[in-house]
Amino acid sequence: MLSIAIPTYRRPQYLAEALESVAREAANAGVAVEVVVQDNASGDSTEAVATGFPGLSVSYACNEDNLGPSENIVRACERCTGDYIFLLGDDDLLEPGSLARVNKLNNADPKPGTISGPVTHFVDEANSPTGVVSFQNVSGSDQVFEPGGPSVEHIFLRATMLSGLIFRRDLLDAEGARKHADSLYPQIYLAGVAGKQAGVAYTDAPIVSVRDNPFAEWSYSGDYMARGVFRILDDLTEGAEWGPGVKKRITKRRVRSTYNALYTSRQSSFGAYAKTVRGLWSVRQYRRSPYFWAMTAAFGILGVRGIGMLRRVVRMRASNRVG
């Protein structure tokens, strides 16, 4: 049986849409599905939506107080009874055919520790797709990553997004995830631990559709949770022969991905930008990166418009070289 774990907080309308997508895909795939809804003390109609949804076996529980998103995710996982736990955000949807694709992989021999795949994006109005696909699989077929370094490296870079991460329940390390509650990303640890032990399978096509929702129940710290995320990386690679190489490559890619945070804050105001730079500077991995300092200097001097022009020039020169 597959467990769909949905941590939720004050999004009953979105939750109903998520449950509808689960019911549709479970029926289409012909798989047994348990739905676990963990309510973080919403105090609204969430319980009525979860327990009154037809055609699904929904196990609902509500925290007495809001425990924060990390603890709510872990509690949802602990209540699951299926062979695999499929994490789904309360405002996201299963992609058509997703459970059939996942079912094929979780019946493989040997069984992968973690299963995941690309995600599509949509905006709120009429589930309008944006055309954006994150974490694309460009191989054209399902991929399998060996336990250890290859799986940790792959899943660590994918697991910042909750929806569409699936891992074996027998490899759930809830207490280990709780040690990293300050990261806001316990799913990185949970998926990483399972993949490290038993490998990762990655689907060729998207398995979830993520709502680009501007409203969240949490907020990033000044360093965009970087310190907490790097502590997870230290934990997953500690003592492994492959650890130093994996840490180096992941750190390089995460520092480069800071472009979006710098761009967004610089677009907002110079004060917001300065706050972001100070927060990231406090993290050793950023402070030691020449690339980070080059980016901060470029944004500080040129601004968003100047950076945009520079990127267009670089793309044009690259296109001319190819031509």
C-alpha positions in Angstrom: 0.0 0.0 0.0 1.1 3.6 -0.7 0.6 6.3 1.9 0.0 9.9 0.7 1.2 12.2 3.5 -0.4 15.7 3.4 0.7 18.2 6.0 -1.7 21.1 6.0 -2.5 24.4 7.5 -5.4 26.7 6.7 -5.9 25.7 3.1 -9.2 23.7 3.0 -10.1 24.7 -0.5 -6.7 23.7 -1.9 -6.7 20.6 0.3 -10.0 19.5 -1.4 -8.3 19.9 -4.8 -5.3 17.8 -3.7 -7.5 15.0 -2.4 -9.5 15.1 -5.6 -6.3 14.5 -7.6 -5.3 11.6 -5.3 -8.7 10.0 -5.7 -8.5 10.3 -9.5 -5.1 8.9 -9.8 -5.6 6.0 -7.3 -8.7 4.9 -9.3 -6.9 5.2 -12.6 -3.8 3.3 -11.4 -5.8 0.7 -9.4 -3.6 1.0 -6.4 -4.4 0.9 -2.7 -3.8 4.3 -1.2 -3.9 5.5 2.4 -4.2 9.3 2.8 -2.8 10.8 6.0 -3.7 14.4 6.6 -1.8 16.1 9.5 -3.5 19.4 10.4 -1.2 22.0 12.1 -4.0 23.5 14.2 -5.9 25.2 11.4 -9.0 25.9 13.4 -11.2 26.1 10.2 -13.0 23.7 7.9 -9.9 21.5 7.2 -11.2 18.6 9.3 -14.6 18.6 7.5 -12.9 18.6 4.1 -10.5 15.8 5.0 -12.9 13.5 6.7 -15.8 14.1 4.4 -14.1 13.4 1.1 -15.8 10.6 -0.8 -13.9 7.6 -2.2 -10.7 7.9 -0.1 -9.5 6.3 3.1 -8.4 9.5 4.9 -6.7 9.3 8.3 -7.0 12.8 9.9 -5.2 14.2 12.9 -4.9 17.7 14.3 -2.2 19.1 16.5 -3.4 21.0 19.6 -1.0 23.8 18.7 0.9 24.9 15.6 4.1 23.0 15.8 5.8 24.5 12.8 6.0 23.0 9.3 8.9 20.7 10.0 7.4 18.9 12.9 4.0 18.7 11.1 5.7 16.9 8.1 7.5 14.4 10.4 4.3 13.7 12.3 2.4 13.0 9.1 5.1 10.5 8.1 5.0 8.8 11.5 1.3 8.1 11.1 1.7 6.4 7.7 1.3 2.6 7.5 2.0 2.0 3.8 5.2 0.5 2.3 6.1 3.9 0.8 5.3 7.4 2.0 4.5 9.9 -0.8 4.8 13.6 0.4 2.3 16.0 -1.1 1.8 19.7 -0.3 -1.7 20.7 0.6 -1.9 23.1 -2.3 -0.4 20.8 -4.9 -1.8 18.1 -7.2 -0.8 14.7 -8.5 0.0 14.6 -12.2 -2.1 12.3 -14.5 -0.5 8.9 -14.5 1.7 9.6 -11.6 0.7 6.8 -9.3 1.0 4.3 -12.1 4.6 5.5 -12.8 5.4 5.3 -9.1 3.8 1.9 -8.6 6.1 0.5 -11.4 9.2 1.7 -9.6 8.2 0.7 -6.0 7.7 -2.8 -7.2 11.2 -3.0 -8.6 13.8 -5.5 -7.2 15.7 -4.3 -5.3 13.2 -1.7 -4.0 14.6 1.8 -4.1 14.8 3.8 -0.9 13.6 6.9 -2.5 11.4 7.6 -5.6 11.0 11.0 -7.1 10.6 12.8 -10.4 10.2 16.2 -12.2 7.4 18.6 -11.2 5.3 20.9 -13.3 4.1 24.3 -12.1 0.7 26.0 -12.3 -0.9 29.3 -11.1 -4.0 29.6 -9.0 -6.4 30.7 -11.8 -8.2 27.7 -13.2 -5.1 25.5 -12.5 -3.4 27.3 -15.4 -0.1 25.7 -16.3 3.0 27.9 -16.4 5.0 25.7 -18.7 7.8 25.5 -16.2 9.2 22.1 -15.3 11.5 21.8 -12.3 14.2 19.1 -11.9 13.8 17.8 -15.4 14.9 14.3 -16.3 16.6 14.7 -19.7 17.5 11.1 -20.1 14.2 10.1 -21.7 13.7 7.1 -19.4 13.5 6.3 -15.7 16.8 6.6 -13.9 18.3 4.6 -11.1 21.0 5.9 -8.8 23.1 3.6 -6.7 23.0 3.8 -2.8 25.5 6.1 -1.2 27.1 9.1 -2.9 25.2 9.1 -6.2 21.8 9.0 -4.5 22.6 11.6 -1.9 24.0 14.0 -4.5 20.9 13.5 -6.7 18.2 13.7 -4.1 19.8 16.5 -2.1 19.4 18.9 -5.0 15.8 17.7 -5.8 14.5 17.6 -2.2 14.1 21.3 -1.4 10.5 20.8 -2.8 8.3 18.7 -0.6 5.8 17.4 -3.2 6.7 14.3 -5.1 9.2 12.8 -2.7 8.5 9.2 -2.0 10.5 7.0 0.4 10.3 3.6 2.1 8.5 3.7 5.4 10.9 1.1 6.9 13.8 3.6 6.3 12.0 6.6 8.0 14.3 8.3 10.4 11.9 10.7 12.2 14.2 11.5 15.1 17.1 12.3 12.7 14.8 14.7 10.8 13.8 16.4 14.0 17.4 17.3 14.6 17.2 19.4 11.5 13.8 21.1 12.2 15.4 24.6 11.9 16.2 23.9 8.2 12.5 24.0 7.2 13.5 21.1 4.9 13.2 17.8 6.9 12.3 16.1 3.6 15.9 16.6 2.4 17.1 14.5 5.3 14.3 11.9 5.1 14.7 11.3 1.3 18.5 11.5 1.6 18.7 8.9 4.3 16.5 6.5 2.5 18.4 7.0 -0.8 21.7 6.7 0.9 20.8 3.2 2.2 18.8 1.8 -0.8 19.3 4.0 -3.8 17.0 6.4 -5.7 14.7 5.9 -8.7 13.7 8.9 -10.7 10.8 9.0 -13.2 11.1 10.2 -16.7 7.9 12.3 -16.5 6.5 14.7 -13.9 4.6 13.1 -11.0 3.3 16.2 -9.2 2.1 19.7 -10.2 3.1 22.4 -7.8 1.0 25.5 -7.3 3.0 28.7 -7.4 1.4 30.0 -4.3 2.6 33.4 -2.9 1.3 32.7 0.6 3.0 30.4 3.0 2.7 29.6 6.7 6.5 30.0 7.2 9.2 32.4 6.3 12.9 32.0 5.4 15.6 33.1 7.7 18.0 35.8 6.6 20.3 33.2 5.2 17.5 31.5 3.3 17.8 28.4 5.6 21.3 27.8 4.2 23.0 27.0 7.5 20.4 24.4 8.4 20.6 22.8 4.9 24.4 22.5 5.1 24.0 20.8 8.5 21.8 18.2 6.8 24.5 17.8 4.1 27.2 17.3 6.8 25.0 14.7 8.5 24.3 12.7 5.3 28.0 12.6 4.2 29.7 12.2 7.6 32.2 9.4 7.7 31.6 8.3 4.1 34.5 7.8 1.7 32.5 9.6 -1.0 31.5 12.4 1.4 34.1 15.1 0.6 33.5 14.9 -3.1 29.7 15.0 -2.8 29.9 17.9 -0.3 32.1 19.9 -2.6 29.9 19.5 -5.7 26.6 20.1 -3.8 28.0 23.2 -2.1 29.1 24.6 -5.4 25.7 24.1 -7.0 23.8 25.5 -4.0 26.0 28.6 -3.9 25.3 29.1 -7.6 21.6 28.7 -7.1 21.7 31.7 -4.7 21.3 33.9 -7.8 17.5 33.7 -7.5 17.5 34.9 -3.9 19.9 37.8 -4.7 17.8 38.7 -7.8 14.5 38.7 -5.9 15.8 40.7 -2.9 17.6 43.2 -5.2 14.4 43.6 -7.2 12.6 44.5 -4.0 14.9 47.1 -2.5 18.6 47.7 -1.8 17.8 47.3 1.9 16.3 43.8 1.3 19.3 43.0 -0.8 21.7 44.0 1.9 19.9 41.9 4.4 20.1 38.9 2.2 23.8 39.4 1.6 24.4 39.7 5.3 22.5 36.6 6.1 24.3 34.5 3.4 27.7 36.0 4.4 27.1 34.5 7.9 27.3 31.0 6.4 30.9 29.7 5.9 30.2 28.0 2.6 29.1 31.3 1.0 31.7 33.4 2.7 34.4 31.3 1.1 33.0 31.3 -2.4 34.5 33.7 -5.0 31.4 33.1 -7.1 29.1 34.4 -4.3 31.2 37.5 -3.9 31.2 38.1 -7.7 27.4 37.8 -7.8 26.9 40.1 -4.8 29.2 42.7 -6.3 27.5 42.5 -9.7 24.0 42.9 -8.3 25.1 45.7 -6.0 26.7 47.7 -8.7 24.6 46.9 -11.8 21.2 46.2 -10.2 18.6 43.9 -11.7 18.3 45.7 -15.0 22.1 45.7 -15.5 22.3 42.0 -14.7 19.5 41.3 -17.1 21.3 43.1 -19.9 24.6 41.3 -19.1 22.8 37.9 -19.2 21.3 38.8 -22.6 24.7 39.7 -24.0 26.2 36.5 -22.7 23.4 34.4 -24.2 23.8 36.2 -27.6 27.5 35.6 -27.6 27.0 31.9 -26.8 24.4 31.7 -29.5 26.7 33.3 -32.1 29.5 30.8 -31.1 27.1 27.9 -31.7 25.9 29.3 -35.0 
